[in-house]
Amino acid sequence: MLLWFSLLNPARADHFANRVAGPQHEYKVVLGAALLSTAFSFVAAMHGSKWWYIGMGLSAGTLAFFTFRLSA
């Protein structure tokens, strides 16, 4: 959720991440949330329904999109 928040409303997400981790480490909060999302989706896919694989793919796609936007 924090990842999409940062993509849709960067100013408010920046303010939130600054309060959580400080201005020097705010990217770690967003990237960590994206990595945790991908990891938890993978665990759910292994133990749950095959639909979770779609969720894992979307989560990985979100991470790739965010990484691309961050590097551009």
Distance bins in CASP14 RR format, pairs under 12 A and 6 or more apart:
PFRMAT RR
TARGET T0000
AUTHOR 0000-0000-0000
RMODE 2
METHOD distances of the structure
MODEL  1
1 7 0 0 0 0 0 1 0 0 0 0 0
1 8 0 0 0 0 0 1 0 0 0 0 0
1 9 0 0 0 0 0 1 0 0 0 0 0
1 13 0 0 0 0 0 1 0 0 0 0 0
1 16 0 0 0 0 0 1 0 0 0 0 0
1 29 0 0 0 0 0 1 0 0 0 0 0
1 30 0 0 0 0 0 1 0 0 0 0 0
1 33 1 0 0 1 0 0 0 0 0 0 0
1 34 0 0 0 0 0 1 0 0 0 0 0
1 36 0 0 0 0 0 1 0 0 0 0 0
1 37 0 0 0 0 1 0 0 0 0 0 0
1 59 0 0 0 0 0 1 0 0 0 0 0
1 62 0 0 0 0 0 1 0 0 0 0 0
2 8 0 0 0 0 0 1 0 0 0 0 0
2 9 0 0 0 0 0 1 0 0 0 0 0
2 10 0 0 0 0 0 1 0 0 0 0 0
2 12 0 0 0 0 0 1 0 0 0 0 0
2 13 1 0 0 1 0 0 0 0 0 0 0
2 14 0 0 0 0 0 1 0 0 0 0 0
2 16 1 0 0 1 0 0 0 0 0 0 0
2 17 1 0 0 1 0 0 0 0 0 0 0
2 20 0 0 0 0 1 0 0 0 0 0 0
2 21 0 0 0 0 0 1 0 0 0 0 0
2 26 0 0 0 0 0 1 0 0 0 0 0
2 27 0 0 0 0 0 1 0 0 0 0 0
2 28 0 0 0 0 0 1 0 0 0 0 0
2 29 1 0 0 1 0 0 0 0 0 0 0
2 30 1 0 1 0 0 0 0 0 0 0 0
2 31 0 0 0 0 1 0 0 0 0 0 0
2 32 0 0 0 0 1 0 0 0 0 0 0
2 33 1 0 1 0 0 0 0 0 0 0 0
2 34 0 0 0 0 1 0 0 0 0 0 0
2 35 0 0 0 0 0 1 0 0 0 0 0
2 36 0 0 0 0 0 1 0 0 0 0 0
2 37 0 0 0 0 1 0 0 0 0 0 0
2 62 0 0 0 0 0 1 0 0 0 0 0
2 66 0 0 0 0 0 1 0 0 0 0 0
3 9 0 0 0 0 0 1 0 0 0 0 0
3 10 0 0 0 0 0 1 0 0 0 0 0
3 13 0 0 0 0 1 0 0 0 0 0 0
3 17 0 0 0 0 0 1 0 0 0 0 0
3 27 0 0 0 0 0 1 0 0 0 0 0
3 29 0 0 0 0 1 0 0 0 0 0 0
3 30 1 0 1 0 0 0 0 0 0 0 0
3 31 0 0 0 0 1 0 0 0 0 0 0
3 32 0 0 0 0 1 0 0 0 0 0 0
3 33 1 0 1 0 0 0 0 0 0 0 0
3 34 1 0 1 0 0 0 0 0 0 0 0
3 35 0 0 0 0 1 0 0 0 0 0 0
3 36 0 0 0 0 0 1 0 0 0 0 0
3 37 1 0 0 1 0 0 0 0 0 0 0
3 38 0 0 0 0 0 1 0 0 0 0 0
3 58 0 0 0 0 0 1 0 0 0 0 0
3 59 0 0 0 0 1 0 0 0 0 0 0
3 61 0 0 0 0 0 1 0 0 0 0 0
3 62 1 0 0 1 0 0 0 0 0 0 0
3 63 1 0 0 1 0 0 0 0 0 0 0
3 64 0 0 0 0 0 1 0 0 0 0 0
3 65 0 0 0 0 1 0 0 0 0 0 0
3 66 1 0 1 0 0 0 0 0 0 0 0
3 67 0 0 0 0 0 1 0 0 0 0 0
3 69 0 0 0 0 0 1 0 0 0 0 0
3 70 0 0 0 0 0 1 0 0 0 0 0
4 10 0 0 0 0 0 1 0 0 0 0 0
4 13 0 0 0 0 1 0 0 0 0 0 0
4 30 0 0 0 0 0 1 0 0 0 0 0
4 33 0 0 0 0 1 0 0 0 0 0 0
4 34 0 0 0 0 1 0 0 0 0 0 0
4 37 0 0 0 0 0 1 0 0 0 0 0
4 58 0 0 0 0 0 1 0 0 0 0 0
4 59 0 0 0 0 0 1 0 0 0 0 0
4 61 0 0 0 0 0 1 0 0 0 0 0
4 62 1 0 0 1 0 0 0 0 0 0 0
4 63 0 0 0 0 0 1 0 0 0 0 0
4 65 0 0 0 0 1 0 0 0 0 0 0
4 66 0 0 0 0 1 0 0 0 0 0 0
4 69 0 0 0 0 0 1 0 0 0 0 0
5 11 0 0 0 0 0 1 0 0 0 0 0
5 12 1 0 0 1 0 0 0 0 0 0 0
5 13 1 0 1 0 0 0 0 0 0 0 0
5 14 0 0 0 0 1 0 0 0 0 0 0
5 15 0 0 0 0 0 1 0 0 0 0 0
5 16 1 0 0 1 0 0 0 0 0 0 0
5 17 0 0 0 0 1 0 0 0 0 0 0
5 29 0 0 0 0 0 1 0 0 0 0 0
5 30 0 0 0 0 1 0 0 0 0 0 0
5 33 0 0 0 0 1 0 0 0 0 0 0
5 34 0 0 0 0 0 1 0 0 0 0 0
5 66 0 0 0 0 0 1 0 0 0 0 0
6 12 0 0 0 0 1 0 0 0 0 0 0
6 13 1 1 0 0 0 0 0 0 0 0 0
6 14 1 0 0 1 0 0 0 0 0 0 0
6 15 0 0 0 0 0 1 0 0 0 0 0
6 16 0 0 0 0 1 0 0 0 0 0 0
6 17 1 0 0 1 0 0 0 0 0 0 0
6 18 0 0 0 0 0 1 0 0 0 0 0
6 26 0 0 0 0 1 0 0 0 0 0 0
6 27 0 0 0 0 1 0 0 0 0 0 0
6 29 0 0 0 0 1 0 0 0 0 0 0
6 30 1 0 1 0 0 0 0 0 0 0 0
6 31 0 0 0 0 0 1 0 0 0 0 0
6 32 0 0 0 0 0 1 0 0 0 0 0
6 33 0 0 0 0 1 0 0 0 0 0 0
6 34 0 0 0 0 1 0 0 0 0 0 0
6 62 0 0 0 0 0 1 0 0 0 0 0
6 65 0 0 0 0 0 1 0 0 0 0 0
6 66 1 0 0 1 0 0 0 0 0 0 0
6 69 0 0 0 0 1 0 0 0 0 0 0
6 70 0 0 0 0 1 0 0 0 0 0 0
7 13 0 0 0 0 1 0 0 0 0 0 0
7 14 0 0 0 0 0 1 0 0 0 0 0
7 30 0 0 0 0 1 0 0 0 0 0 0
7 34 0 0 0 0 0 1 0 0 0 0 0
7 62 0 0 0 0 1 0 0 0 0 0 0
7 63 0 0 0 0 0 1 0 0 0 0 0
7 65 1 0 0 1 0 0 0 0 0 0 0
7 66 1 0 0 1 0 0 0 0 0 0 0
7 67 0 0 0 0 0 1 0 0 0 0 0
7 68 0 0 0 0 0 1 0 0 0 0 0
7 69 1 0 0 1 0 0 0 0 0 0 0
7 70 0 0 0 0 0 1 0 0 0 0 0
8 66 0 0 0 0 0 1 0 0 0 0 0
8 69 0 0 0 0 0 1 0 0 0 0 0
9 15 0 0 0 0 1 0 0 0 0 0 0
9 16 0 0 0 0 1 0 0 0 0 0 0
9 17 0 0 0 0 0 1 0 0 0 0 0
10 16 0 0 0 0 0 1 0 0 0 0 0
10 17 0 0 0 0 0 1 0 0 0 0 0
10 18 0 0 0 0 0 1 0 0 0 0 0
10 26 0 0 0 0 0 1 0 0 0 0 0
10 30 0 0 0 0 0 1 0 0 0 0 0
10 66 0 0 0 0 0 1 0 0 0 0 0
10 69 0 0 0 0 0 1 0 0 0 0 0
10 70 0 0 0 0 0 1 0 0 0 0 0
11 17 0 0 0 0 0 1 0 0 0 0 0
11 18 0 0 0 0 0 1 0 0 0 0 0
12 18 0 0 0 0 0 1 0 0 0 0 0
12 19 0 0 0 0 0 1 0 0 0 0 0
13 19 0 0 0 0 0 1 0 0 0 0 0
13 20 0 0 0 0 0 1 0 0 0 0 0
13 26 0 0 0 0 1 0 0 0 0 0 0
13 27 0 0 0 0 0 1 0 0 0 0 0
13 29 0 0 0 0 1 0 0 0 0 0 0
13 30 1 0 0 1 0 0 0 0 0 0 0
13 33 0 0 0 0 0 1 0 0 0 0 0
13 66 0 0 0 0 0 1 0 0 0 0 0
14 20 0 0 0 0 0 1 0 0 0 0 0
14 21 0 0 0 0 0 1 0 0 0 0 0
14 22 0 0 0 0 0 1 0 0 0 0 0
14 23 0 0 0 0 1 0 0 0 0 0 0
14 26 1 0 0 1 0 0 0 0 0 0 0
14 27 0 0 0 0 0 1 0 0 0 0 0
14 29 0 0 0 0 0 1 0 0 0 0 0
14 30 0 0 0 0 1 0 0 0 0 0 0
15 21 0 0 0 0 0 1 0 0 0 0 0
15 22 0 0 0 0 0 1 0 0 0 0 0
15 23 0 0 0 0 0 1 0 0 0 0 0
15 26 0 0 0 0 1 0 0 0 0 0 0
16 22 0 0 0 0 0 1 0 0 0 0 0
16 26 0 0 0 0 1 0 0 0 0 0 0
16 29 0 0 0 0 1 0 0 0 0 0 0
16 30 0 0 0 0 1 0 0 0 0 0 0
16 33 0 0 0 0 0 1 0 0 0 0 0
17 23 0 0 0 0 1 0 0 0 0 0 0
17 24 0 0 0 0 0 1 0 0 0 0 0
17 25 0 0 0 0 1 0 0 0 0 0 0
17 26 1 1 0 0 0 0 0 0 0 0 0
17 27 1 0 0 1 0 0 0 0 0 0 0
17 28 0 0 0 0 1 0 0 0 0 0 0
17 29 1 0 1 0 0 0 0 0 0 0 0
17 30 1 0 0 1 0 0 0 0 0 0 0
17 31 0 0 0 0 0 1 0 0 0 0 0
17 32 0 0 0 0 0 1 0 0 0 0 0
17 33 0 0 0 0 1 0 0 0 0 0 0
18 24 0 0 0 0 1 0 0 0 0 0 0
18 25 0 0 0 0 1 0 0 0 0 0 0
18 26 1 0 1 0 0 0 0 0 0 0 0
18 27 0 0 0 0 0 1 0 0 0 0 0
18 29 0 0 0 0 1 0 0 0 0 0 0
18 30 0 0 0 0 0 1 0 0 0 0 0
19 25 0 0 0 0 0 1 0 0 0 0 0
19 26 0 0 0 0 1 0 0 0 0 0 0
19 29 0 0 0 0 1 0 0 0 0 0 0
20 26 1 0 0 1 0 0 0 0 0 0 0
20 27 0 0 0 0 0 1 0 0 0 0 0
20 28 0 0 0 0 1 0 0 0 0 0 0
20 29 1 0 1 0 0 0 0 0 0 0 0
20 30 0 0 0 0 1 0 0 0 0 0 0
20 32 0 0 0 0 0 1 0 0 0 0 0
20 33 0 0 0 0 0 1 0 0 0 0 0
21 27 0 0 0 0 1 0 0 0 0 0 0
21 28 1 0 0 1 0 0 0 0 0 0 0
21 29 1 0 1 0 0 0 0 0 0 0 0
21 30 0 0 0 0 1 0 0 0 0 0 0
21 31 0 0 0 0 0 1 0 0 0 0 0
21 32 0 0 0 0 0 1 0 0 0 0 0
21 33 0 0 0 0 0 1 0 0 0 0 0
22 28 0 0 0 0 1 0 0 0 0 0 0
22 29 0 0 0 0 1 0 0 0 0 0 0
23 29 0 0 0 0 0 1 0 0 0 0 0
25 31 0 0 0 0 0 1 0 0 0 0 0
25 32 0 0 0 0 0 1 0 0 0 0 0
26 32 0 0 0 0 0 1 0 0 0 0 0
26 33 0 0 0 0 0 1 0 0 0 0 0
26 70 0 0 0 0 0 1 0 0 0 0 0
27 33 0 0 0 0 0 1 0 0 0 0 0
27 34 0 0 0 0 0 1 0 0 0 0 0
27 66 0 0 0 0 0 1 0 0 0 0 0
27 67 0 0 0 0 0 1 0 0 0 0 0
27 69 0 0 0 0 0 1 0 0 0 0 0
27 70 1 0 0 1 0 0 0 0 0 0 0
27 71 0 0 0 0 0 1 0 0 0 0 0
28 34 0 0 0 0 0 1 0 0 0 0 0
28 35 0 0 0 0 0 1 0 0 0 0 0
28 36 0 0 0 0 0 1 0 0 0 0 0
28 70 0 0 0 0 0 1 0 0 0 0 0
29 35 0 0 0 0 0 1 0 0 0 0 0
29 36 0 0 0 0 0 1 0 0 0 0 0
30 36 0 0 0 0 0 1 0 0 0 0 0
30 37 0 0 0 0 0 1 0 0 0 0 0
30 62 0 0 0 0 0 1 0 0 0 0 0
30 63 0 0 0 0 0 1 0 0 0 0 0
30 66 1 0 0 1 0 0 0 0 0 0 0
30 67 0 0 0 0 0 1 0 0 0 0 0
30 69 0 0 0 0 0 1 0 0 0 0 0
30 70 0 0 0 0 1 0 0 0 0 0 0
31 37 0 0 0 0 0 1 0 0 0 0 0
31 38 0 0 0 0 0 1 0 0 0 0 0
31 62 0 0 0 0 0 1 0 0 0 0 0
31 63 0 0 0 0 1 0 0 0 0 0 0
31 66 1 0 0 1 0 0 0 0 0 0 0
31 67 0 0 0 0 1 0 0 0 0 0 0
31 69 0 0 0 0 0 1 0 0 0 0 0
31 70 0 0 0 0 1 0 0 0 0 0 0
31 71 0 0 0 0 0 1 0 0 0 0 0
32 38 0 0 0 0 1 0 0 0 0 0 0
32 39 0 0 0 0 1 0 0 0 0 0 0
32 40 0 0 0 0 0 1 0 0 0 0 0
32 63 0 0 0 0 1 0 0 0 0 0 0
32 66 0 0 0 0 0 1 0 0 0 0 0
32 67 0 0 0 0 0 1 0 0 0 0 0
33 39 0 0 0 0 0 1 0 0 0 0 0
33 40 0 0 0 0 0 1 0 0 0 0 0
33 59 0 0 0 0 0 1 0 0 0 0 0
33 62 0 0 0 0 0 1 0 0 0 0 0
33 63 0 0 0 0 1 0 0 0 0 0 0
33 66 0 0 0 0 1 0 0 0 0 0 0
34 40 0 0 0 0 0 1 0 0 0 0 0
34 41 0 0 0 0 0 1 0 0 0 0 0
34 58 0 0 0 0 0 1 0 0 0 0 0
34 59 1 0 0 1 0 0 0 0 0 0 0
34 60 0 0 0 0 1 0 0 0 0 0 0
34 61 0 0 0 0 1 0 0 0 0 0 0
34 62 1 0 0 1 0 0 0 0 0 0 0
34 63 1 0 1 0 0 0 0 0 0 0 0
34 64 0 0 0 0 1 0 0 0 0 0 0
34 65 0 0 0 0 1 0 0 0 0 0 0
34 66 1 0 1 0 0 0 0 0 0 0 0
34 67 0 0 0 0 1 0 0 0 0 0 0
34 69 0 0 0 0 0 1 0 0 0 0 0
34 70 0 0 0 0 0 1 0 0 0 0 0
35 41 0 0 0 0 0 1 0 0 0 0 0
35 42 0 0 0 0 0 1 0 0 0 0 0
35 59 0 0 0 0 1 0 0 0 0 0 0
35 60 0 0 0 0 0 1 0 0 0 0 0
35 62 0 0 0 0 0 1 0 0 0 0 0
35 63 1 0 0 1 0 0 0 0 0 0 0
35 64 0 0 0 0 0 1 0 0 0 0 0
35 66 0 0 0 0 0 1 0 0 0 0 0
35 67 0 0 0 0 0 1 0 0 0 0 0
36 42 0 0 0 0 0 1 0 0 0 0 0
36 43 0 0 0 0 0 1 0 0 0 0 0
36 59 0 0 0 0 1 0 0 0 0 0 0
36 63 0 0 0 0 0 1 0 0 0 0 0
37 43 0 0 0 0 0 1 0 0 0 0 0
37 44 0 0 0 0 0 1 0 0 0 0 0
37 55 0 0 0 0 1 0 0 0 0 0 0
37 56 0 0 0 0 1 0 0 0 0 0 0
37 57 0 0 0 0 0 1 0 0 0 0 0
37 58 0 0 0 0 1 0 0 0 0 0 0
37 59 1 0 1 0 0 0 0 0 0 0 0
37 60 0 0 0 0 1 0 0 0 0 0 0
37 61 0 0 0 0 0 1 0 0 0 0 0
37 62 1 0 0 1 0 0 0 0 0 0 0
37 63 1 0 0 1 0 0 0 0 0 0 0
37 66 0 0 0 0 0 1 0 0 0 0 0
38 44 0 0 0 0 0 1 0 0 0 0 0
38 45 0 0 0 0 0 1 0 0 0 0 0
38 52 0 0 0 0 0 1 0 0 0 0 0
38 55 0 0 0 0 1 0 0 0 0 0 0
38 56 1 0 0 1 0 0 0 0 0 0 0
38 57 0 0 0 0 1 0 0 0 0 0 0
38 58 0 0 0 0 1 0 0 0 0 0 0
38 59 1 0 1 0 0 0 0 0 0 0 0
38 60 1 0 1 0 0 0 0 0 0 0 0
38 61 0 0 0 0 1 0 0 0 0 0 0
38 62 0 0 0 0 1 0 0 0 0 0 0
38 63 1 0 1 0 0 0 0 0 0 0 0
38 64 0 0 0 0 1 0 0 0 0 0 0
38 66 0 0 0 0 0 1 0 0 0 0 0
38 67 0 0 0 0 0 1 0 0 0 0 0
39 45 0 0 0 0 0 1 0 0 0 0 0
39 46 0 0 0 0 0 1 0 0 0 0 0
39 56 0 0 0 0 1 0 0 0 0 0 0
39 59 0 0 0 0 1 0 0 0 0 0 0
39 60 0 0 0 0 0 1 0 0 0 0 0
39 63 0 0 0 0 0 1 0 0 0 0 0
40 46 0 0 0 0 0 1 0 0 0 0 0
40 47 0 0 0 0 0 1 0 0 0 0 0
40 52 0 0 0 0 1 0 0 0 0 0 0
40 55 0 0 0 0 0 1 0 0 0 0 0
40 56 0 0 0 0 1 0 0 0 0 0 0
40 59 0 0 0 0 1 0 0 0 0 0 0
41 47 0 0 0 0 0 1 0 0 0 0 0
41 48 0 0 0 0 0 1 0 0 0 0 0
41 49 0 0 0 0 0 1 0 0 0 0 0
41 51 0 0 0 0 0 1 0 0 0 0 0
41 52 1 0 0 1 0 0 0 0 0 0 0
41 53 0 0 0 0 1 0 0 0 0 0 0
41 54 0 0 0 0 1 0 0 0 0 0 0
41 55 1 0 1 0 0 0 0 0 0 0 0
41 56 1 1 0 0 0 0 0 0 0 0 0
41 57 1 0 0 1 0 0 0 0 0 0 0
41 58 0 0 0 0 1 0 0 0 0 0 0
41 59 1 0 1 0 0 0 0 0 0 0 0
41 60 1 0 0 1 0 0 0 0 0 0 0
41 61 0 0 0 0 0 1 0 0 0 0 0
41 62 0 0 0 0 0 1 0 0 0 0 0
41 63 0 0 0 0 0 1 0 0 0 0 0
42 48 0 0 0 0 0 1 0 0 0 0 0
42 52 0 0 0 0 1 0 0 0 0 0 0
42 53 0 0 0 0 1 0 0 0 0 0 0
42 55 0 0 0 0 1 0 0 0 0 0 0
42 56 1 0 1 0 0 0 0 0 0 0 0
42 57 0 0 0 0 1 0 0 0 0 0 0
42 59 0 0 0 0 1 0 0 0 0 0 0
42 60 0 0 0 0 1 0 0 0 0 0 0
42 63 0 0 0 0 0 1 0 0 0 0 0
43 52 0 0 0 0 1 0 0 0 0 0 0
43 53 0 0 0 0 0 1 0 0 0 0 0
43 55 0 0 0 0 0 1 0 0 0 0 0
43 56 0 0 0 0 1 0 0 0 0 0 0
43 59 0 0 0 0 0 1 0 0 0 0 0
44 50 0 0 0 0 0 1 0 0 0 0 0
44 51 0 0 0 0 1 0 0 0 0 0 0
44 52 1 0 1 0 0 0 0 0 0 0 0
44 53 0 0 0 0 1 0 0 0 0 0 0
44 54 0 0 0 0 0 1 0 0 0 0 0
44 55 0 0 0 0 1 0 0 0 0 0 0
44 56 1 0 0 1 0 0 0 0 0 0 0
44 57 0 0 0 0 0 1 0 0 0 0 0
44 59 0 0 0 0 0 1 0 0 0 0 0
45 51 0 0 0 0 1 0 0 0 0 0 0
45 52 1 1 0 0 0 0 0 0 0 0 0
45 53 1 0 1 0 0 0 0 0 0 0 0
45 54 0 0 0 0 1 0 0 0 0 0 0
45 55 1 0 0 1 0 0 0 0 0 0 0
45 56 1 0 1 0 0 0 0 0 0 0 0
45 57 0 0 0 0 1 0 0 0 0 0 0
45 58 0 0 0 0 0 1 0 0 0 0 0
45 59 0 0 0 0 1 0 0 0 0 0 0
45 60 0 0 0 0 0 1 0 0 0 0 0
46 52 0 0 0 0 1 0 0 0 0 0 0
46 53 0 0 0 0 1 0 0 0 0 0 0
46 56 0 0 0 0 1 0 0 0 0 0 0
47 53 0 0 0 0 0 1 0 0 0 0 0
48 55 0 0 0 0 0 1 0 0 0 0 0
48 56 0 0 0 0 0 1 0 0 0 0 0
49 55 0 0 0 0 0 1 0 0 0 0 0
49 56 0 0 0 0 0 1 0 0 0 0 0
50 56 0 0 0 0 0 1 0 0 0 0 0
51 57 0 0 0 0 0 1 0 0 0 0 0
51 58 0 0 0 0 0 1 0 0 0 0 0
52 58 0 0 0 0 0 1 0 0 0 0 0
52 59 0 0 0 0 1 0 0 0 0 0 0
53 59 0 0 0 0 0 1 0 0 0 0 0
53 60 0 0 0 0 0 1 0 0 0 0 0
54 60 0 0 0 0 0 1 0 0 0 0 0
54 61 0 0 0 0 0 1 0 0 0 0 0
55 61 0 0 0 0 1 0 0 0 0 0 0
55 62 0 0 0 0 1 0 0 0 0 0 0
55 63 0 0 0 0 0 1 0 0 0 0 0
56 62 0 0 0 0 0 1 0 0 0 0 0
56 63 0 0 0 0 0 1 0 0 0 0 0
57 63 0 0 0 0 1 0 0 0 0 0 0
57 64 0 0 0 0 1 0 0 0 0 0 0
57 65 0 0 0 0 0 1 0 0 0 0 0
58 64 0 0 0 0 0 1 0 0 0 0 0
58 65 0 0 0 0 0 1 0 0 0 0 0
59 65 0 0 0 0 0 1 0 0 0 0 0
59 66 0 0 0 0 0 1 0 0 0 0 0
60 66 0 0 0 0 0 1 0 0 0 0 0
60 67 0 0 0 0 0 1 0 0 0 0 0
61 67 0 0 0 0 1 0 0 0 0 0 0
61 68 0 0 0 0 1 0 0 0 0 0 0
61 69 0 0 0 0 0 1 0 0 0 0 0
62 68 0 0 0 0 0 1 0 0 0 0 0
62 69 0 0 0 0 0 1 0 0 0 0 0
63 69 0 0 0 0 0 1 0 0 0 0 0
63 70 0 0 0 0 0 1 0 0 0 0 0
64 70 0 0 0 0 0 1 0 0 0 0 0
64 71 0 0 0 0 0 1 0 0 0 0 0
65 71 0 0 0 0 0 1 0 0 0 0 0
65 72 0 0 0 0 0 1 0 0 0 0 0
66 72 0 0 0 0 0 1 0 0 0 0 0
END
